[in-house]
Amino acid sequence: MNEQVRRIMTSNPATVHPNDSIDTASAILAKSRVHHLPVVDENNLLVGLVTTADLWKNVRLEYTTVSEVMSKKVIKITPLDKVGTAMELFLDRRFHALPVVNLRGELKGIVTSFDILRHSFKKEYKVPILYKEVLAESA
């Protein structure tokens, strides 16, 4: 758990912009097969996070934008933070994704609870026991 988050995070994750429609966000979530999308401005600065749960909770209106449903108060970490720090935040805060930003607030990646599970599993089991295809695809 002392490794840096940058070693296990997803770099260059799919993102949306605040003025994108929630239909656009929903399509990106489905296509990318993820549950969390960082919301960035034109300078790649993190301004929020939108999740599948945010979309489920909100009525789909034709002109609803991401900025209307996204979480604006987002806990984030840096690429140099430890994996154990991310794990502790997941356990304490009861959420499943953390945007990874540099000191200027620019998005560098995202780390999820699944990333930590996969990392821990691969350290213990060098060769997958079951579901070899699934683990190979997500590597």
C-alpha positions, 0 to 999 in steps of 0.5 A, a space after each residue: 500500500 506504499 506504492 504511489 497512486 500513479 502506478 495503479 491509476 487510469 491515466 487519461 480517463 474519459 471525461 466530460 465538460 460541464 456544458 455537455 448534456 447528461 445524454 452525452 455523459 450517459 453514452 460515454 459511461 456506457 461506451 467506456 464501461 465505467 461508473 465515474 467521469 471526471 468533469 473538466 473545463 477547457 484547461 483540463 482543470 477538474 471541476 466536478 465528478 459525475 457518476 452513473 448514480 447521479 444520472 439515475 437520480 436525476 430526471 432525464 430532461 432534454 436540456 439537462 447539463 452535466 453541471 446540473 447533476 455533477 458533484 462539485 465538492 470532490 475529494 481528490 488526490 495527487 499521483 504521488 499519494 500512496 495507494 493506502 491513502 486512497 484505500 483509507 479514503 474509500 473506506 472512510 468516505 464510502 465512495 469508489 473513485 478519486 480523481 487524480 490531479 497535479 498541484 495545478 488541479 489538472 486531471 492526470 487520472 482516476 483511481 477506483 476501489 476496483 483498481 486497488 482490488 486488482 492491484 492487491 490481487 495481482 500482488 498476491 496471485 501472479 497468475 489469475 486463478 479464475 476469470 483469466 479473460 476478465 483480468 487480462 482485458 483490464 490490465 
